[in-house]
Amino acid sequence: MVVQEDNPNTGDVVEKTESAPAAPEPAKIFTVEILHMIKDAQQQHGLRHGDFQRYRGYCTRRIRRLRKALKYPQGDKRHFKRRDVTIGQLTGKKADERFIHIPLISAERAWAYAMQLKQESNTEPRKRFHLVNKLRRACFYALQLQELCNTEAFDARTKLECEAYVAWMHGTLHFELQLWKSAGEHLKRAQVVYENLAKALPDDEQELYRAKVNEFTPNLRYCAYNISGGASGGKIDEILELRAQGVLDNLDVLVSQTKTESSEGLQTIDWRGRKVTVRPEKVRLFLLSAQELDKSLAKATKQDAKIELIERILMDCKDAIQAVRDEIKQDPKLRSLTTGQTVSGVQYLLAYLSYIRHSRTLQRNLCLVEQAKLNFDDPNQQGQQNVGDGKRVRSQDLARLYEIILQNVTEMQQITGLEDDAKYQSEVENLAITFKAFRCYYIALTLIDMKKWKEAVALYERASKYATEALKGKASPEFQLQEELKKVVSAIEGCKFSAHAYSVLEDDNSEEAGTTTKSQKTTKPLYERLSLYKEDQSLHTKTPNVFKLTPDMEPIPCKPLFFDLAMNYVELPSLEDKLESPGKKGPSITGFVKGFLGWGGGGNK
């Protein structure tokens, strides 16, 4: 843009160029994936193992690093001055997405502290007041987050995720305050928002949101149960099923609100013809949830779900056993009863709980076997195919599983108080023989893979013997394995003869191979093996191996040594007459020559 102006010093007209005003920069729009962010942080910093204290420490360090990097401290080393994040930090030229992380991580820190206190409140009930205060603080930061995200600086996805996060945090607070109606409303709102988000996102991002939706279902059912007052028996069954799945942590409060007749019905237990009084409340609650486990297992379709259900009930069984042992330690009368020769009521109750633990462990291991068989290709079961999608299972893996099961059965035989029960010991012994048959069968398959046919035949014989003996014995009423045993017996009949045939064929082949190899490796010339047929390629060459013209060197004895031992005993004749005496000198040729020549005489001197 050109502008004409008068110069006041010279009076001349001066043309001046001015730049046009710059166009305003478009405002930044941020996208914050709140659920992805907090889930990644939780999995990497402690919540994979339920360590809320570690996660809380991470949140504290994260906030400190954020404020330092953004140069947004709260005062100095001596004085504290609170500085909350405002919309000004998220708009303008210096807008930074990391500012929104401060209220989010602050809410996570307060929530993690509350969950840590919830774990500790099982033994220290006074900490529940502190727990509620921390959840209130988490809701305060969540509302700050929502206020910032509802501005134009964030897109629609961030606003939806923020709304669901705030609803979930408030639902958690009202759940702890036992405000069931408002808690259900907040949780339902969060569930609906996450469902809509999952439908709007690509397929690869939907799994996380669907998993979060499934997390709300138990709490919503619990809220609905409390709102209805727990009048119907079906609701009680649902809550007990939830307890069997390990969803509810406050079962003690739940069962105290249910009908008293359900708890009174378990004042005594009747097991193997003997009634025992159940005094610890924790044991009664465990037995209530254990009764509903079979119904939950019948509803579960996948082996993973069944294994998870059984493992949860095993943890509760461990706590119930510890409760009985603590009662024995605290009551000296019960301690004296357990030292007697007869099995007391408390000891029998402990034996019953131990039996439940071992039998459920055995049930869990059988589920692991069924899960492994989905990825196992049995060469002897031609009609069955591998329908699993996991890693291929080998026969030695199944043999190892049955080895673990046998150890478990051995522990069942050694339960204190049941050593003299002949009927029980007979059932467990039959169970041990059954699993020995399965173990021998899969060890034989392992030997088949190693092509050890003779050993495999021996193992098949042993497995057939165990299976026949187990079918004749009295089976356990809880573990019906007769059908599988019959299948194993029918499979062994064919496998045994097949392995025997392979062993005979291998022996014949080995003899032929040994003869052929020996004849092929021989280096004898043709004239020494005229009666033996062999395709010798060297006969067609220029140096055929027909006859060795140079004979081979042979060892011969060395020249003998003779020792003249008779020489020492031979008497030789005397030669003195042949020798001249030393004093007598006779004429010699030397003196004659000297005299003849004239020198050597004494006259010349």
C-alpha positions as CSV (number, residue, x, y, z in Angstrom):
1,M,0.0,0.0,0.0
2,V,1.6,3.4,-1.1
3,V,0.9,6.6,0.9
4,Q,2.0,10.1,-0.1
5,E,3.2,12.4,2.7
6,D,4.9,15.9,3.0
7,N,8.4,16.0,4.3
8,P,8.3,18.8,7.0
9,N,12.0,19.5,6.6
10,T,12.2,19.9,2.8
11,G,8.5,20.3,1.8
12,D,8.7,17.6,-0.8
13,V,6.1,14.9,-1.3
14,V,7.4,11.5,-0.2
15,E,5.8,8.2,-1.2
16,K,5.7,5.7,1.7
17,T,4.8,2.0,1.5
18,E,2.9,0.4,4.3
19,S,2.3,-3.3,4.8
20,A,-1.2,-4.6,4.9
21,P,-2.4,-6.0,8.3
22,A,-1.7,-9.8,8.6
23,A,-4.6,-12.2,8.5
24,P,-5.4,-13.7,11.9
25,E,-4.1,-17.2,12.4
26,P,-6.7,-20.0,12.6
27,A,-7.2,-21.2,16.1
28,K,-5.7,-24.5,17.0
29,I,-8.1,-27.4,17.6
30,F,-6.7,-30.2,19.9
31,T,-7.7,-33.8,20.0
32,V,-7.0,-35.6,23.4
33,E,-7.7,-39.3,23.5
34,I,-8.3,-39.4,27.2
35,L,-9.2,-43.1,27.6
36,H,-6.1,-44.2,25.6
37,M,-3.9,-41.9,27.6
38,I,-4.9,-43.0,31.0
39,K,-5.1,-46.7,30.1
40,D,-1.6,-46.7,28.7
41,A,-0.3,-44.9,31.8
42,Q,-2.1,-47.3,34.2
43,Q,-0.8,-50.4,32.4
44,Q,2.8,-49.1,32.4
45,H,2.9,-47.8,35.9
46,G,1.5,-50.3,38.4
47,L,-2.1,-51.0,37.7
48,R,-1.3,-54.1,35.7
49,H,-0.6,-55.6,39.1
50,G,-3.0,-53.5,41.1
51,D,-0.3,-51.3,42.6
52,F,-2.2,-48.0,43.0
53,Q,0.5,-46.5,45.2
54,R,3.0,-46.8,42.3
55,Y,0.6,-45.2,39.9
56,R,-0.1,-42.3,42.3
57,G,3.6,-41.6,42.6
58,Y,3.9,-41.6,38.8
59,C,1.0,-39.1,38.5
60,T,2.8,-36.8,41.0
61,R,6.0,-36.9,39.1
62,R,4.2,-36.4,35.8
63,I,2.5,-33.2,37.0
64,R,5.8,-31.8,38.3
65,R,7.4,-32.4,35.0
66,L,4.5,-30.9,33.1
67,R,4.6,-27.7,35.1
68,K,8.3,-27.4,34.8
69,A,8.3,-27.9,31.1
70,L,5.4,-25.5,30.5
71,K,7.0,-23.0,33.0
72,Y,3.8,-22.8,34.9
73,P,4.9,-23.5,38.6
74,Q,2.7,-22.9,41.6
75,G,4.9,-20.4,43.5
76,D,8.5,-20.9,44.4
77,K,10.5,-23.0,46.8
78,R,9.3,-21.1,49.9
79,H,5.8,-19.9,49.0
80,F,2.9,-21.8,47.4
81,K,0.6,-20.0,45.0
82,R,-2.1,-22.0,43.4
83,R,-2.3,-21.7,39.6
84,D,-5.1,-23.6,37.8
85,V,-5.1,-24.1,34.1
86,T,-7.3,-21.6,32.3
87,I,-8.6,-21.3,28.7
88,G,-5.9,-18.7,28.1
89,Q,-3.2,-21.3,28.0
90,L,-5.1,-23.3,25.4
91,T,-5.8,-20.5,22.9
92,G,-3.6,-18.0,21.1
93,K,-0.1,-18.3,19.7
94,K,1.4,-20.0,22.7
95,A,-1.4,-22.6,23.1
96,D,-0.1,-26.0,24.2
97,E,-2.0,-29.2,24.4
98,R,0.0,-30.3,27.4
99,F,-1.8,-27.8,29.7
100,I,-5.0,-30.0,29.5
101,H,-2.9,-32.9,30.9
102,I,-2.5,-31.2,34.2
103,P,-6.1,-31.4,35.4
104,L,-6.5,-34.9,33.9
105,I,-3.4,-36.3,35.7
106,S,-4.5,-34.5,38.9
107,A,-7.8,-36.3,38.8
108,E,-6.0,-39.6,38.1
109,R,-3.7,-39.0,41.1
110,A,-6.7,-38.4,43.5
111,W,-8.5,-41.4,42.1
112,A,-5.5,-43.7,42.5
113,Y,-5.1,-42.5,46.1
114,A,-8.7,-43.3,46.8
115,M,-8.3,-46.8,45.3
116,Q,-5.2,-47.4,47.5
117,L,-7.2,-46.3,50.6
118,K,-10.0,-48.7,49.5
119,Q,-7.6,-51.6,49.6
120,E,-6.4,-50.5,53.0
121,S,-9.9,-49.9,54.4
122,N,-10.5,-53.7,54.6
123,T,-8.4,-53.7,57.8
124,E,-8.7,-50.0,58.8
125,P,-12.4,-48.9,58.3
126,R,-11.6,-45.3,59.3
127,K,-9.8,-44.8,56.0
128,R,-13.1,-44.8,54.1
129,F,-13.6,-41.1,55.1
130,H,-10.3,-40.3,53.6
131,L,-11.3,-42.3,50.5
132,V,-14.4,-40.3,49.9
133,N,-12.6,-37.0,50.3
134,K,-10.1,-38.1,47.6
135,L,-12.9,-39.1,45.3
136,R,-14.4,-35.7,45.8
137,R,-11.1,-34.1,44.9
138,A,-10.9,-36.3,41.7
139,C,-14.4,-35.1,40.7
140,F,-13.3,-31.5,41.3
141,Y,-10.4,-31.9,38.8
142,A,-12.6,-33.8,36.4
143,L,-15.1,-30.8,36.3
144,Q,-12.1,-28.5,35.7
145,L,-11.2,-30.7,32.8
146,Q,-14.7,-30.7,31.4
147,E,-14.9,-26.9,31.6
148,L,-11.7,-26.6,29.5
149,C,-12.7,-29.2,27.0
150,N,-16.1,-27.7,26.3
151,T,-14.5,-24.7,24.6
152,E,-13.8,-24.4,20.9
153,A,-10.1,-25.4,21.4
154,F,-11.1,-29.1,21.4
155,D,-12.9,-31.3,18.9
156,A,-16.0,-33.3,19.4
157,R,-14.3,-36.5,20.2
158,T,-12.4,-34.9,23.1
159,K,-15.6,-33.4,24.4
160,L,-17.3,-36.8,24.3
161,E,-14.4,-38.6,26.0
162,C,-14.3,-35.8,28.7
163,E,-18.1,-36.1,29.3
164,A,-17.8,-39.9,29.8
165,Y,-14.8,-39.5,32.1
166,V,-16.5,-37.0,34.3
167,A,-19.7,-39.2,34.4
168,W,-17.6,-42.3,35.4
169,M,-15.7,-40.4,38.1
170,H,-19.0,-39.1,39.6
171,G,-20.5,-42.5,39.4
172,T,-17.6,-44.0,41.3
173,L,-18.0,-41.4,44.0
174,H,-21.7,-42.0,44.4
175,F,-21.2,-45.7,44.3
176,E,-18.9,-45.4,47.4
177,L,-21.4,-43.1,49.1
178,Q,-24.1,-45.8,48.3
179,L,-26.2,-43.3,46.4
180,W,-27.4,-46.0,44.1
181,K,-29.8,-44.1,41.9
182,S,-27.4,-41.2,41.1
183,A,-24.5,-43.7,40.7
184,G,-26.5,-45.7,38.2
185,E,-27.4,-42.6,36.3
186,H,-23.8,-41.4,36.0
187,L,-22.5,-44.8,35.1
188,K,-25.2,-45.4,32.5
189,R,-24.4,-42.0,30.9
190,A,-20.7,-42.9,30.7
191,Q,-21.6,-46.3,29.2
192,V,-23.8,-44.8,26.5
193,V,-21.1,-42.2,25.6
194,Y,-18.4,-44.9,25.2
195,E,-20.8,-47.1,23.2
196,N,-21.4,-44.2,20.8
197,L,-17.7,-43.5,20.6
198,A,-17.0,-47.1,19.7
199,K,-19.5,-47.1,16.9
200,A,-18.0,-43.8,15.4
201,L,-14.4,-44.9,15.6
202,P,-12.4,-47.2,13.2
203,D,-12.5,-50.9,13.9
204,D,-8.9,-51.0,15.3
205,E,-9.8,-48.5,18.0
206,Q,-13.1,-49.9,19.2
207,E,-11.8,-52.7,21.4
208,L,-10.6,-50.4,24.2
209,Y,-14.0,-48.6,24.4
210,R,-16.0,-51.8,24.3
211,A,-13.9,-53.2,27.2
212,K,-14.6,-50.0,29.1
213,V,-18.3,-50.5,28.5
214,N,-18.2,-54.0,29.9
215,E,-16.6,-52.7,33.1
216,F,-19.7,-50.7,33.9
217,T,-22.1,-53.7,33.7
218,P,-21.4,-55.3,37.1
219,N,-21.7,-51.9,38.9
220,L,-24.9,-51.1,37.1
221,R,-26.4,-54.4,38.0
222,Y,-25.4,-53.9,41.6
223,C,-27.0,-50.4,41.7
224,A,-30.2,-51.8,40.1
225,Y,-30.3,-54.5,42.8
226,N,-30.0,-52.1,45.6
227,I,-32.6,-49.7,44.1
228,S,-35.1,-52.6,43.9
229,G,-34.4,-53.5,47.5
230,G,-33.3,-57.1,46.8
231,A,-36.8,-58.5,47.2
232,S,-36.6,-61.1,44.5
233,G,-34.7,-64.3,44.7
234,G,-33.5,-63.9,41.1
235,K,-31.6,-60.7,42.1
236,I,-29.9,-62.6,44.9
237,D,-28.7,-65.2,42.5
238,E,-27.4,-62.5,40.2
239,I,-25.4,-60.9,43.1
240,L,-24.0,-64.2,44.1
241,E,-23.0,-64.8,40.6
242,L,-21.2,-61.5,40.5
243,R,-19.5,-62.4,43.7
244,A,-18.3,-65.7,42.2
245,Q,-16.8,-63.6,39.3
246,G,-14.9,-61.5,41.8
247,V,-16.6,-58.2,40.8
248,L,-17.8,-57.0,44.1
249,D,-15.4,-56.1,46.9
250,N,-18.0,-55.3,49.6
251,L,-19.8,-58.7,49.7
252,D,-20.1,-58.5,53.5
253,V,-22.4,-55.5,53.3
254,L,-24.3,-57.1,50.3
255,V,-25.1,-60.4,52.0
256,S,-26.1,-58.7,55.3
257,Q,-28.8,-56.9,53.2
258,T,-30.2,-60.1,51.6
259,K,-32.7,-62.4,53.2
260,T,-31.5,-63.9,56.4
261,E,-32.7,-67.4,55.5
262,S,-30.0,-67.7,52.9
263,S,-27.3,-67.2,55.5
264,E,-29.2,-69.3,58.1
265,G,-29.3,-72.2,55.8
266,L,-25.5,-72.5,56.0
267,Q,-25.2,-72.6,59.7
268,T,-24.3,-76.2,59.3
269,I,-22.9,-78.2,56.3
270,D,-23.5,-81.8,55.6
271,W,-20.5,-83.5,53.8
272,R,-19.8,-87.2,53.5
273,G,-22.4,-88.1,56.1
274,R,-21.3,-85.7,58.8
275,K,-22.7,-82.3,59.8
276,V,-20.4,-79.5,60.9
277,T,-21.3,-76.1,62.3
278,V,-19.9,-73.1,60.4
279,R,-19.1,-70.3,62.7
280,P,-16.9,-67.8,60.7
281,E,-18.9,-65.4,58.7
282,K,-16.3,-65.3,56.0
283,V,-16.7,-69.0,55.5
284,R,-20.4,-68.8,55.2
285,L,-20.1,-66.1,52.5
286,F,-17.6,-68.2,50.6
287,L,-19.9,-71.2,50.6
288,L,-22.7,-69.0,49.3
289,S,-20.7,-67.9,46.4
290,A,-19.3,-71.4,45.8
291,Q,-22.8,-72.8,45.4
292,E,-23.4,-70.5,42.4
293,L,-20.1,-71.3,40.7
294,D,-21.4,-74.3,38.8
295,K,-24.2,-72.1,37.4
296,S,-21.7,-69.5,36.2
297,L,-19.5,-72.2,34.7
298,A,-22.5,-73.6,32.8
299,K,-23.2,-70.2,31.3
300,A,-19.5,-69.7,30.3
301,T,-18.8,-70.9,26.8
302,K,-15.0,-70.4,26.5
303,Q,-12.4,-72.2,28.6
304,D,-10.6,-68.9,29.5
305,A,-13.8,-67.6,31.1
306,K,-14.2,-70.9,33.1
307,I,-10.6,-70.8,34.3
308,E,-10.9,-67.2,35.4
309,L,-14.1,-68.0,37.4
310,I,-12.4,-70.9,39.1
311,E,-9.3,-68.9,40.0
312,R,-11.4,-66.2,41.6
313,I,-13.2,-68.7,43.8
314,L,-9.9,-70.3,44.7
315,M,-8.7,-67.0,46.1
316,D,-11.8,-66.7,48.2
317,C,-11.3,-70.3,49.4
318,K,-7.8,-69.5,50.5
319,D,-9.2,-66.6,52.6
320,A,-11.8,-68.8,54.1
321,I,-9.2,-71.4,55.1
322,Q,-7.1,-68.7,56.7
323,A,-10.2,-67.5,58.6
324,V,-10.7,-71.0,60.1
325,R,-7.1,-71.2,61.1
326,D,-7.1,-67.8,62.7
327,E,-10.2,-68.8,64.7
328,I,-8.3,-72.0,65.9
329,K,-5.3,-69.9,67.0
330,Q,-7.5,-67.4,68.9
331,D,-9.6,-69.9,70.7
332,P,-7.6,-72.2,73.0
333,K,-10.5,-74.7,73.3
334,L,-10.5,-75.2,69.5
335,R,-6.7,-75.6,69.6
336,S,-7.0,-78.4,72.2
337,L,-9.6,-80.2,70.1
338,T,-7.4,-80.3,67.0
339,T,-4.6,-82.0,68.9
340,G,-6.8,-85.1,69.8
341,Q,-6.9,-88.3,67.9
342,T,-10.5,-87.9,66.8
343,V,-11.3,-85.5,64.1
344,S,-13.1,-82.5,65.6
345,G,-15.7,-80.4,63.9
346,V,-13.4,-77.5,63.2
347,Q,-10.8,-79.8,61.8
348,Y,-13.4,-81.5,59.6
349,L,-14.6,-78.1,58.4
350,L,-10.9,-77.3,57.5
351,A,-10.7,-80.6,55.7
352,Y,-13.9,-79.8,53.7
353,L,-12.5,-76.4,52.7
354,S,-9.2,-78.0,51.7
355,Y,-11.1,-80.5,49.6
356,I,-13.0,-77.7,47.9
357,R,-9.7,-76.0,47.1
358,H,-8.1,-79.1,45.7
359,S,-11.1,-80.2,43.7
360,R,-11.5,-76.8,42.2
361,T,-7.8,-76.7,41.4
362,L,-8.2,-80.1,39.7
363,Q,-11.2,-78.7,37.8
364,R,-9.1,-75.7,36.7
365,N,-6.4,-78.0,35.5
366,L,-8.8,-80.1,33.5
367,C,-10.0,-76.9,31.8
368,L,-6.4,-76.2,30.9
369,V,-6.2,-79.7,29.4
370,E,-9.3,-79.1,27.3
371,Q,-8.0,-75.8,26.2
372,A,-4.7,-77.4,25.2
373,K,-6.5,-80.2,23.3
374,L,-8.0,-77.5,21.0
375,N,-4.5,-76.8,19.7
376,F,-3.3,-80.5,19.7
377,D,-3.4,-82.7,16.6
378,D,-3.8,-86.2,17.8
379,P,-2.4,-88.6,15.1
380,N,-4.6,-91.4,16.5
381,Q,-7.9,-89.3,16.4
382,Q,-8.4,-88.9,12.7
383,G,-11.9,-87.6,13.0
384,Q,-10.9,-84.6,15.2
385,Q,-9.3,-81.5,13.9
386,N,-7.4,-78.7,15.4
387,V,-9.9,-75.9,16.0
388,G,-7.7,-73.7,18.2
389,D,-6.0,-70.6,17.1
390,G,-3.1,-70.5,19.6
391,K,0.3,-72.1,19.6
392,R,0.5,-75.7,18.6
393,V,0.5,-78.0,21.7
394,R,2.8,-81.1,21.7
395,S,2.1,-84.4,23.3
396,Q,4.7,-83.8,26.0
397,D,2.9,-80.6,27.0
398,L,-0.3,-82.6,27.7
399,A,1.8,-85.2,29.6
400,R,3.2,-82.4,31.7
401,L,-0.3,-81.2,32.5
402,Y,-1.4,-84.7,33.6
403,E,1.7,-84.9,35.8
404,I,0.6,-81.7,37.6
405,I,-2.9,-83.2,37.9
406,L,-1.4,-86.3,39.5
407,Q,0.4,-84.2,42.0
408,N,-2.9,-82.5,42.8
409,V,-4.6,-85.8,43.4
410,T,-1.8,-86.9,45.7
411,E,-2.5,-83.8,47.8
412,M,-6.1,-84.7,47.9
413,Q,-5.2,-88.1,49.4
414,Q,-3.2,-86.4,52.1
415,I,-5.9,-84.1,53.4
416,T,-5.8,-84.1,57.2
417,G,-8.8,-85.8,58.7
418,L,-9.6,-88.0,55.7
419,E,-6.8,-90.5,55.9
420,D,-9.0,-93.2,57.5
421,D,-12.0,-92.7,55.2
422,A,-11.8,-95.8,53.0
423,K,-14.5,-94.8,50.6
424,Y,-12.9,-91.4,50.0
425,Q,-9.4,-92.9,49.6
426,S,-10.8,-95.5,47.1
427,E,-12.4,-92.7,45.0
428,V,-9.2,-90.7,44.9
429,E,-7.1,-93.7,44.2
430,N,-9.3,-94.5,41.2
431,L,-8.9,-90.9,40.1
432,A,-5.2,-91.2,40.3
433,I,-5.2,-94.4,38.2
434,T,-7.4,-92.7,35.6
435,F,-4.9,-89.8,35.2
436,K,-2.0,-92.2,35.1
437,A,-3.6,-93.8,32.1
438,F,-3.9,-90.5,30.3
439,R,-0.3,-89.6,31.2
440,C,1.1,-92.9,29.9
441,Y,-1.0,-92.5,26.7
442,Y,0.5,-89.0,25.9
443,I,4.0,-90.1,26.9
444,A,3.6,-93.0,24.4
445,L,2.7,-90.4,21.7
446,T,5.8,-88.5,22.6
447,L,7.9,-91.6,22.1
448,I,6.1,-92.1,18.8
449,D,7.3,-88.7,17.7
450,M,10.8,-89.7,18.7
451,K,10.4,-93.0,16.7
452,K,11.1,-95.1,19.8
453,W,8.6,-97.8,18.8
454,K,9.4,-100.5,21.4
455,E,9.2,-98.0,24.3
456,A,6.0,-96.7,22.9
457,V,4.4,-100.2,22.8
458,A,5.4,-100.7,26.5
459,L,3.7,-97.4,27.4
460,Y,0.6,-98.3,25.5
461,E,0.4,-101.5,27.4
462,R,0.8,-99.6,30.7
463,A,-1.9,-97.1,29.7
464,S,-4.3,-99.9,28.7
465,K,-3.7,-101.6,32.0
466,Y,-4.4,-98.4,34.0
467,A,-7.5,-97.6,31.9
468,T,-9.0,-101.0,32.3
469,E,-8.4,-100.9,36.1
470,A,-9.9,-97.5,36.4
471,L,-13.0,-98.5,34.5
472,K,-13.5,-101.5,36.9
473,G,-13.1,-99.3,40.0
474,K,-15.6,-96.9,41.6
475,A,-15.5,-93.5,39.9
476,S,-15.6,-90.1,41.7
477,P,-19.1,-88.5,41.5
478,E,-17.6,-85.1,40.8
479,F,-15.3,-86.1,38.0
480,Q,-16.9,-88.4,35.3
481,L,-14.1,-89.5,33.0
482,Q,-15.3,-92.9,31.9
483,E,-16.2,-91.8,28.4
484,E,-12.7,-90.4,27.9
485,L,-11.2,-93.6,29.3
486,K,-13.2,-95.7,26.8
487,K,-11.9,-93.5,23.9
488,V,-8.4,-93.9,25.1
489,V,-8.8,-97.7,25.4
490,S,-10.2,-97.9,21.8
491,A,-7.4,-95.7,20.5
492,I,-4.7,-97.7,22.2
493,E,-5.8,-101.0,20.5
494,G,-4.9,-99.7,17.1
495,C,-1.9,-97.6,18.2
496,K,-0.2,-100.5,19.9
497,F,-0.2,-102.7,16.8
498,S,0.8,-99.8,14.6
499,A,3.8,-99.1,16.8
500,H,4.8,-102.8,16.9
501,A,4.7,-103.0,13.1
502,Y,6.9,-99.9,12.8
503,S,9.4,-101.4,15.2
504,V,9.6,-104.7,13.2
505,L,9.9,-102.7,10.0
506,E,12.6,-100.6,11.4
507,D,14.6,-103.7,12.6
508,D,14.4,-105.1,9.0
509,N,15.4,-101.9,7.4
510,S,18.3,-101.4,9.9
511,E,19.7,-104.9,9.1
512,E,19.5,-104.3,5.3
513,A,20.9,-100.8,5.7
514,G,23.7,-102.2,7.8
515,T,24.7,-104.9,5.3
516,T,24.5,-102.5,2.4
517,T,26.5,-99.9,4.2
518,K,29.2,-102.4,5.1
519,S,29.4,-103.7,1.6
520,Q,29.6,-100.3,0.1
521,K,32.4,-99.2,2.4
522,T,34.6,-102.3,1.7
523,T,38.0,-101.7,0.0
524,K,38.9,-105.2,-0.9
525,P,40.0,-105.8,-4.5
526,L,37.9,-107.8,-6.9
527,Y,39.9,-111.0,-6.7
528,E,39.1,-111.2,-2.9
529,R,35.3,-110.7,-3.2
530,L,34.4,-112.8,-6.3
531,S,31.5,-114.4,-4.4
532,L,30.0,-111.0,-3.3
533,Y,28.1,-108.8,-5.7
534,K,28.8,-105.1,-5.5
535,E,28.5,-102.2,-8.0
536,D,32.0,-100.9,-7.9
537,Q,32.3,-97.8,-10.0
538,S,36.1,-97.9,-9.9
539,L,36.1,-100.9,-12.2
540,H,35.2,-98.6,-15.1
541,T,38.1,-96.2,-14.4
542,K,41.7,-96.4,-15.6
543,T,42.8,-97.7,-12.2
544,P,40.3,-100.5,-11.3
545,N,40.5,-102.1,-8.0
546,V,41.0,-105.7,-9.3
547,F,44.4,-106.9,-8.0
548,K,47.2,-105.3,-6.0
549,L,50.4,-105.8,-7.9
550,T,52.5,-104.5,-5.0
551,P,52.0,-106.9,-2.1
552,D,51.3,-105.4,1.2
553,M,54.0,-105.2,3.7
554,E,53.9,-107.9,6.4
555,P,55.6,-107.8,9.7
556,I,58.5,-110.3,10.2
557,P,60.5,-111.2,13.3
558,C,63.8,-109.2,13.8
559,K,67.3,-110.9,13.7
560,P,67.9,-112.9,16.9
561,L,70.7,-111.9,19.4
562,F,73.1,-114.7,20.6
563,F,74.9,-114.5,24.0
564,D,78.1,-116.6,24.4
565,L,77.6,-117.7,27.9
566,A,79.9,-120.8,27.6
567,M,83.0,-118.5,27.1
568,N,83.2,-117.9,30.8
569,Y,83.8,-121.6,31.5
570,V,86.3,-122.5,28.7
571,E,90.0,-123.1,29.8
572,L,92.3,-121.8,27.1
573,P,95.8,-123.3,26.6
574,S,98.9,-121.5,27.8
575,L,101.0,-119.5,25.3
576,E,104.0,-118.7,27.4
577,D,106.3,-120.6,25.3
578,K,105.3,-118.5,22.4
579,L,106.2,-115.3,24.1
580,E,109.8,-113.9,24.6
581,S,111.1,-113.1,28.1
582,P,111.6,-109.3,28.8
583,G,115.4,-109.6,29.9
584,K,116.6,-111.6,26.9
585,K,117.1,-109.9,23.6
586,G,117.9,-111.8,20.5
587,P,119.3,-110.7,17.2
588,S,117.1,-108.7,15.1
589,I,117.1,-107.3,11.7
590,T,117.5,-103.8,12.9
591,G,120.9,-104.4,14.5
592,F,122.0,-106.1,11.4
593,V,121.1,-103.2,9.2
594,K,122.8,-100.7,11.5
595,G,126.1,-102.6,11.6
596,F,126.1,-103.1,7.9
597,L,125.7,-99.5,7.0
598,G,128.3,-98.3,9.5
599,W,126.1,-96.2,11.8
600,G,124.6,-97.2,15.0
601,G,127.9,-98.7,16.2
602,G,129.9,-97.5,19.2
603,G,133.3,-97.3,17.3
604,N,132.3,-94.2,15.5
605,K,132.1,-92.1,18.6
